[in-house]
């Protein structure tokens, strides 16, 4: 397996987390079921965050247990392999509830600009 630069990957995670949060602004929970483009965009952003998490080195993951690495990766795996059984409420809760705190944790791990 090729090595990835944790800083670059953390930045990618943060960018996609922030994009998902921004995308959800102005939407309500029901939109994730009724607006196909919104659903697909949200789904893809959550998948990308999970995929990026798989590329974070084990030492960095171990050093930061405040970030639920396994859950993030597990969610990605469920969405990719269980695409036909996505729970809209869980997806909505991730983007509107879990991603803002995750963004703060990711920012804390990145070098100050």
Backbone as JSON Lines, residues from 0, in Angstrom:
{"i":0,"aa":"X","n":[0.85,-1.18,0.0],"ca":[0.0,0.0,0.0],"c":[0.89,1.23,0.0]}
{"i":1,"aa":"X","n":[0.53,2.2,-0.82],"ca":[1.32,3.41,-0.87],"c":[1.02,4.27,0.36]}
{"i":2,"aa":"X","n":[2.01,5.03,0.75],"ca":[1.84,5.92,1.89],"c":[1.2,7.23,1.44]}
{"i":3,"aa":"X","n":[0.39,7.77,2.29],"ca":[-0.24,9.04,2.0],"c":[0.25,10.05,3.04]}
{"i":4,"aa":"X","n":[0.31,11.29,2.65],"ca":[0.68,12.36,3.55],"c":[-0.53,12.68,4.43]}
{"i":5,"aa":"X","n":[-0.38,12.46,5.73],"ca":[-1.51,12.67,6.64],"c":[-2.04,14.1,6.57]}
{"i":6,"aa":"X","n":[-1.17,15.07,6.43],"ca":[-1.62,16.46,6.4],"c":[-2.51,16.72,5.19]}
{"i":7,"aa":"X","n":[-2.1,16.21,4.05],"ca":[-2.91,16.38,2.83],"c":[-4.25,15.68,2.99]}
{"i":8,"aa":"X","n":[-4.22,14.48,3.54],"ca":[-5.46,13.71,3.7],"c":[-6.38,14.37,4.73]}
{"i":9,"aa":"X","n":[-5.82,14.88,5.82],"ca":[-6.63,15.59,6.8],"c":[-7.29,16.82,6.17]}
{"i":10,"aa":"X","n":[-6.54,17.53,5.34],"ca":[-7.08,18.7,4.66],"c":[-8.23,18.28,3.74]}
{"i":11,"aa":"X","n":[-8.06,17.16,3.02],"ca":[-9.12,16.68,2.14],"c":[-10.36,16.31,2.95]}
{"i":12,"aa":"X","n":[-10.15,15.64,4.07],"ca":[-11.28,15.3,4.93],"c":[-12.01,16.58,5.36]}
{"i":13,"aa":"X","n":[-11.24,17.54,5.85],"ca":[-11.85,18.79,6.32],"c":[-12.6,19.5,5.2]}
{"i":14,"aa":"X","n":[-12.01,19.56,4.03],"ca":[-12.68,20.23,2.91],"c":[-14.03,19.59,2.6]}
{"i":15,"aa":"X","n":[-14.08,18.27,2.6],"ca":[-15.32,17.58,2.26],"c":[-16.33,17.64,3.4]}
{"i":16,"aa":"X","n":[-15.85,17.63,4.63],"ca":[-16.74,17.81,5.78],"c":[-17.39,19.19,5.7]}
{"i":17,"aa":"X","n":[-16.57,20.21,5.48],"ca":[-17.11,21.57,5.41],"c":[-18.04,21.75,4.23]}
{"i":18,"aa":"X","n":[-17.74,21.1,3.13],"ca":[-18.62,21.19,1.96],"c":[-19.98,20.56,2.26]}
{"i":19,"aa":"X","n":[-19.97,19.42,2.94],"ca":[-21.23,18.75,3.29],"c":[-22.05,19.61,4.24]}
{"i":20,"aa":"X","n":[-21.4,20.2,5.21],"ca":[-22.1,21.07,6.17],"c":[-22.7,22.27,5.44]}
{"i":21,"aa":"X","n":[-21.91,22.89,4.58],"ca":[-22.39,24.05,3.82],"c":[-23.56,23.66,2.91]}
{"i":22,"aa":"X","n":[-23.45,22.51,2.29],"ca":[-24.51,22.03,1.4],"c":[-25.82,21.83,2.15]}
{"i":23,"aa":"X","n":[-25.72,21.38,3.4],"ca":[-26.93,21.1,4.18],"c":[-27.64,22.37,4.65]}
{"i":24,"aa":"X","n":[-26.92,23.49,4.68],"ca":[-27.54,24.75,5.1],"c":[-28.69,25.09,4.15]}
{"i":25,"aa":"X","n":[-29.8,25.47,4.71],"ca":[-30.95,25.83,3.89],"c":[-31.79,24.62,3.5]}
{"i":26,"aa":"X","n":[-31.35,23.44,3.9],"ca":[-32.13,22.22,3.63],"c":[-32.74,21.74,4.93]}
{"i":27,"aa":"X","n":[-33.74,20.93,4.8],"ca":[-34.33,20.28,5.97],"c":[-34.23,18.77,5.78]}
{"i":28,"aa":"X","n":[-34.45,18.05,6.84],"ca":[-34.28,16.6,6.85],"c":[-35.01,15.92,5.68]}
{"i":29,"aa":"X","n":[-36.21,16.35,5.39],"ca":[-37.02,15.71,4.35],"c":[-36.38,15.84,2.96]}
{"i":30,"aa":"X","n":[-35.58,16.88,2.77],"ca":[-34.96,17.1,1.47],"c":[-34.03,15.96,1.05]}
{"i":31,"aa":"X","n":[-33.47,15.3,2.02],"ca":[-32.54,14.22,1.69],"c":[-33.28,13.05,1.02]}
{"i":32,"aa":"X","n":[-34.58,12.97,1.26],"ca":[-35.4,11.93,0.62],"c":[-36.05,12.41,-0.67]}
{"i":33,"aa":"X","n":[-36.32,13.69,-0.75],"ca":[-37.09,14.18,-1.89],"c":[-36.25,14.85,-2.98]}
{"i":34,"aa":"X","n":[-35.05,15.27,-2.63],"ca":[-34.17,15.94,-3.58],"c":[-33.02,14.99,-3.92]}
{"i":35,"aa":"X","n":[-33.16,14.31,-5.04],"ca":[-32.19,13.26,-5.42],"c":[-30.77,13.8,-5.55]}
{"i":36,"aa":"X","n":[-30.62,14.97,-6.12],"ca":[-29.28,15.54,-6.29],"c":[-28.67,15.87,-4.92]}
{"i":37,"aa":"X","n":[-29.45,16.44,-4.03],"ca":[-28.97,16.73,-2.68],"c":[-28.57,15.43,-1.97]}
{"i":38,"aa":"X","n":[-29.39,14.43,-2.06],"ca":[-29.08,13.12,-1.45],"c":[-27.77,12.56,-1.99]}
{"i":39,"aa":"X","n":[-27.64,12.52,-3.32],"ca":[-26.44,11.94,-3.93],"c":[-25.19,12.74,-3.59]}
{"i":40,"aa":"X","n":[-25.3,14.05,-3.56],"ca":[-24.15,14.89,-3.21],"c":[-23.74,14.65,-1.76]}
{"i":41,"aa":"X","n":[-24.71,14.6,-0.88],"ca":[-24.44,14.36,0.54],"c":[-23.82,12.99,0.74]}
{"i":42,"aa":"X","n":[-24.4,12.01,0.11],"ca":[-23.9,10.64,0.19],"c":[-22.44,10.57,-0.25]}
{"i":43,"aa":"X","n":[-22.14,11.16,-1.39],"ca":[-20.78,11.12,-1.92],"c":[-19.8,11.81,-1.01]}
{"i":44,"aa":"X","n":[-20.16,12.95,-0.46],"ca":[-19.26,13.67,0.44],"c":[-18.95,12.85,1.69]}
{"i":45,"aa":"X","n":[-19.95,12.2,2.25],"ca":[-19.72,11.35,3.43],"c":[-18.84,10.16,3.06]}
{"i":46,"aa":"X","n":[-19.07,9.58,1.89],"ca":[-18.22,8.48,1.43],"c":[-16.77,8.93,1.29]}
{"i":47,"aa":"X","n":[-16.55,10.09,0.72],"ca":[-15.18,10.6,0.51],"c":[-14.49,10.82,1.85]}
{"i":48,"aa":"X","n":[-15.19,11.37,2.82],"ca":[-14.61,11.57,4.15],"c":[-14.17,10.22,4.73]}
{"i":49,"aa":"X","n":[-15.01,9.22,4.58],"ca":[-14.67,7.89,5.08],"c":[-13.5,7.27,4.35]}
{"i":50,"aa":"X","n":[-13.46,7.44,3.04],"ca":[-12.34,6.91,2.26],"c":[-11.04,7.6,2.66]}
{"i":51,"aa":"X","n":[-11.09,8.9,2.83],"ca":[-9.88,9.62,3.26],"c":[-9.42,9.14,4.63]}
{"i":52,"aa":"X","n":[-10.36,8.86,5.52],"ca":[-10.01,8.38,6.86],"c":[-9.23,7.07,6.79]}
{"i":53,"aa":"X","n":[-9.51,6.24,5.79],"ca":[-8.77,4.97,5.67],"c":[-7.31,5.22,5.34]}
{"i":54,"aa":"X","n":[-6.99,6.4,4.84],"ca":[-5.63,6.72,4.42],"c":[-4.81,7.4,5.52]}
{"i":55,"aa":"X","n":[-5.45,7.71,6.62],"ca":[-4.73,8.31,7.74],"c":[-3.91,7.21,8.42]}
{"i":56,"aa":"X","n":[-2.66,7.51,8.7],"ca":[-1.77,6.51,9.27],"c":[-2.28,6.0,10.62]}
{"i":57,"aa":"X","n":[-1.95,4.75,10.9],"ca":[-2.33,4.15,12.18],"c":[-1.79,4.94,13.37]}
{"i":58,"aa":"X","n":[-0.52,5.38,13.33],"ca":[-0.03,6.16,14.48],"c":[-0.83,7.44,14.73]}
{"i":59,"aa":"X","n":[-1.22,8.13,13.68],"ca":[-2.01,9.35,13.86],"c":[-3.4,9.01,14.39]}
{"i":60,"aa":"X","n":[-4.0,7.97,13.86],"ca":[-5.3,7.55,14.37],"c":[-5.22,7.2,15.85]}
{"i":61,"aa":"X","n":[-4.19,6.45,16.22],"ca":[-4.03,6.03,17.61],"c":[-3.78,7.22,18.54]}
{"i":62,"aa":"X","n":[-3.1,8.22,18.03],"ca":[-2.78,9.4,18.83],"c":[-3.98,10.32,19.03]}
{"i":63,"aa":"X","n":[-5.04,10.1,18.24],"ca":[-6.21,10.98,18.31],"c":[-7.5,10.19,18.4]}
{"i":64,"aa":"X","n":[-7.7,9.53,19.55],"ca":[-8.91,8.72,19.73],"c":[-10.18,9.57,19.85]}
{"i":65,"aa":"X","n":[-10.03,10.89,19.97],"ca":[-11.21,11.76,20.02],"c":[-11.93,11.8,18.68]}
{"i":66,"aa":"X","n":[-11.25,11.36,17.65],"ca":[-11.88,11.26,16.33],"c":[-12.32,9.82,16.14]}
{"i":67,"aa":"X","n":[-13.58,9.6,15.83],"ca":[-14.1,8.23,15.7],"c":[-13.72,7.59,14.36]}
{"i":68,"aa":"X","n":[-12.44,7.32,14.18],"ca":[-11.92,6.8,12.91],"c":[-12.67,5.57,12.44]}
{"i":69,"aa":"X","n":[-12.85,4.61,13.32],"ca":[-13.5,3.35,12.94],"c":[-14.94,3.58,12.48]}
{"i":70,"aa":"X","n":[-15.63,4.47,13.17],"ca":[-17.02,4.76,12.8],"c":[-17.09,5.48,11.46]}
{"i":71,"aa":"X","n":[-16.16,6.4,11.24],"ca":[-16.13,7.13,9.97],"c":[-15.87,6.16,8.82]}
{"i":72,"aa":"X","n":[-14.9,5.28,9.01],"ca":[-14.56,4.29,7.98],"c":[-15.69,3.28,7.82]}
{"i":73,"aa":"X","n":[-16.28,2.87,8.93],"ca":[-17.39,1.92,8.88],"c":[-18.6,2.49,8.15]}
{"i":74,"aa":"X","n":[-18.85,3.78,8.36],"ca":[-19.95,4.43,7.66],"c":[-19.69,4.44,6.16]}
{"i":75,"aa":"X","n":[-18.48,4.75,5.79],"ca":[-18.11,4.72,4.36],"c":[-18.35,3.33,3.78]}
{"i":76,"aa":"X","n":[-17.9,2.31,4.49],"ca":[-18.08,0.94,4.01],"c":[-19.55,0.58,3.87]}
{"i":77,"aa":"X","n":[-20.34,0.99,4.85],"ca":[-21.78,0.7,4.78],"c":[-22.42,1.41,3.59]}
{"i":78,"aa":"X","n":[-22.05,2.67,3.38],"ca":[-22.65,3.42,2.28],"c":[-22.25,2.86,0.92]}
{"i":79,"aa":"X","n":[-20.99,2.45,0.79],"ca":[-20.52,1.9,-0.48],"c":[-21.16,0.55,-0.76]}
{"i":80,"aa":"X","n":[-21.17,-0.31,0.25],"ca":[-21.65,-1.67,0.03],"c":[-23.13,-1.84,0.3]}
{"i":81,"aa":"X","n":[-23.71,-0.92,1.03],"ca":[-25.14,-1.0,1.35],"c":[-25.9,0.15,0.75]}
{"i":82,"aa":"X","n":[-25.47,0.56,-0.45],"ca":[-26.07,1.73,-1.1],"c":[-27.57,1.62,-1.26]}
{"i":83,"aa":"X","n":[-28.08,0.39,-1.27],"ca":[-29.52,0.19,-1.46],"c":[-30.29,0.24,-0.14]}
{"i":84,"aa":"X","n":[-29.58,0.46,0.95],"ca":[-30.24,0.48,2.26],"c":[-29.73,1.64,3.11]}
{"i":85,"aa":"X","n":[-29.65,2.82,2.52],"ca":[-29.17,3.99,3.24],"c":[-30.28,4.53,4.13]}
{"i":86,"aa":"X","n":[-29.96,4.74,5.39],"ca":[-30.9,5.34,6.33],"c":[-30.76,6.86,6.2]}
{"i":87,"aa":"X","n":[-31.78,7.5,5.66],"ca":[-31.72,8.94,5.41],"c":[-31.5,9.74,6.69]}
{"i":88,"aa":"X","n":[-32.12,9.31,7.78],"ca":[-31.97,10.03,9.04],"c":[-30.54,9.97,9.55]}
{"i":89,"aa":"X","n":[-29.91,8.82,9.43],"ca":[-28.52,8.7,9.88],"c":[-27.61,9.58,9.02]}
{"i":90,"aa":"X","n":[-27.81,9.54,7.72],"ca":[-27.01,10.38,6.83],"c":[-27.19,11.85,7.18]}
{"i":91,"aa":"X","n":[-28.41,12.27,7.39],"ca":[-28.7,13.65,7.77],"c":[-28.03,14.0,9.1]}
{"i":92,"aa":"X","n":[-28.14,13.11,10.08],"ca":[-27.54,13.36,11.39],"c":[-26.02,13.48,11.32]}
{"i":93,"aa":"X","n":[-25.41,12.68,10.47],"ca":[-23.95,12.77,10.3],"c":[-23.57,14.16,9.81]}
{"i":94,"aa":"X","n":[-24.24,14.59,8.77],"ca":[-23.88,15.87,8.15],"c":[-24.25,17.05,9.03]}
{"i":95,"aa":"X","n":[-25.39,17.01,9.66],"ca":[-25.85,18.16,10.43],"c":[-25.45,18.12,11.91]}
{"i":96,"aa":"X","n":[-25.06,16.95,12.41],"ca":[-24.7,16.85,13.82],"c":[-23.26,16.46,14.08]}
{"i":97,"aa":"X","n":[-22.77,15.51,13.34],"ca":[-21.43,14.97,13.6],"c":[-20.32,15.72,12.88]}
{"i":98,"aa":"X","n":[-20.61,16.29,11.74],"ca":[-19.55,16.87,10.93],"c":[-19.0,18.18,11.49]}
{"i":99,"aa":"X","n":[-19.79,19.01,12.13],"ca":[-19.26,20.26,12.68],"c":[-18.22,19.99,13.77]}
{"i":100,"aa":"X","n":[-18.49,19.09,14.73],"ca":[-17.45,18.77,15.71],"c":[-16.24,18.08,15.06]}
{"i":101,"aa":"X","n":[-16.48,17.25,14.07],"ca":[-15.37,16.6,13.37],"c":[-14.48,17.65,12.71]}
{"i":102,"aa":"X","n":[-15.08,18.65,12.12],"ca":[-14.29,19.72,11.48],"c":[-13.37,20.4,12.49]}
{"i":103,"aa":"X","n":[-13.87,20.63,13.69],"ca":[-13.04,21.26,14.73],"c":[-11.85,20.37,15.09]}
{"i":104,"aa":"X","n":[-12.07,19.08,15.21],"ca":[-10.99,18.14,15.53],"c":[-9.96,18.1,14.39]}
{"i":105,"aa":"X","n":[-10.44,18.08,13.17],"ca":[-9.53,18.03,12.03],"c":[-8.71,19.31,11.94]}
{"i":106,"aa":"X","n":[-9.34,20.45,12.16],"ca":[-8.62,21.73,12.13],"c":[-7.51,21.75,13.17]}
{"i":107,"aa":"X","n":[-7.77,21.17,14.33],"ca":[-6.77,21.16,15.4],"c":[-5.54,20.32,15.03]}
{"i":108,"aa":"X","n":[-5.71,19.38,14.12],"ca":[-4.6,18.53,13.71],"c":[-3.78,19.12,12.56]}
{"i":109,"aa":"X","n":[-4.32,20.12,11.92],"ca":[-3.64,20.72,10.77],"c":[-2.7,21.84,11.21]}
{"i":110,"aa":"X","n":[-1.6,22.01,10.47],"ca":[-0.71,23.12,10.78],"c":[-1.46,24.45,10.66]}
{"i":111,"aa":"X","n":[-1.12,25.38,11.52],"ca":[-1.76,26.7,11.47],"c":[-1.31,27.43,10.21]}
{"i":112,"aa":"X","n":[-2.27,28.05,9.54],"ca":[-1.96,28.76,8.29],"c":[-1.62,30.19,8.51]}
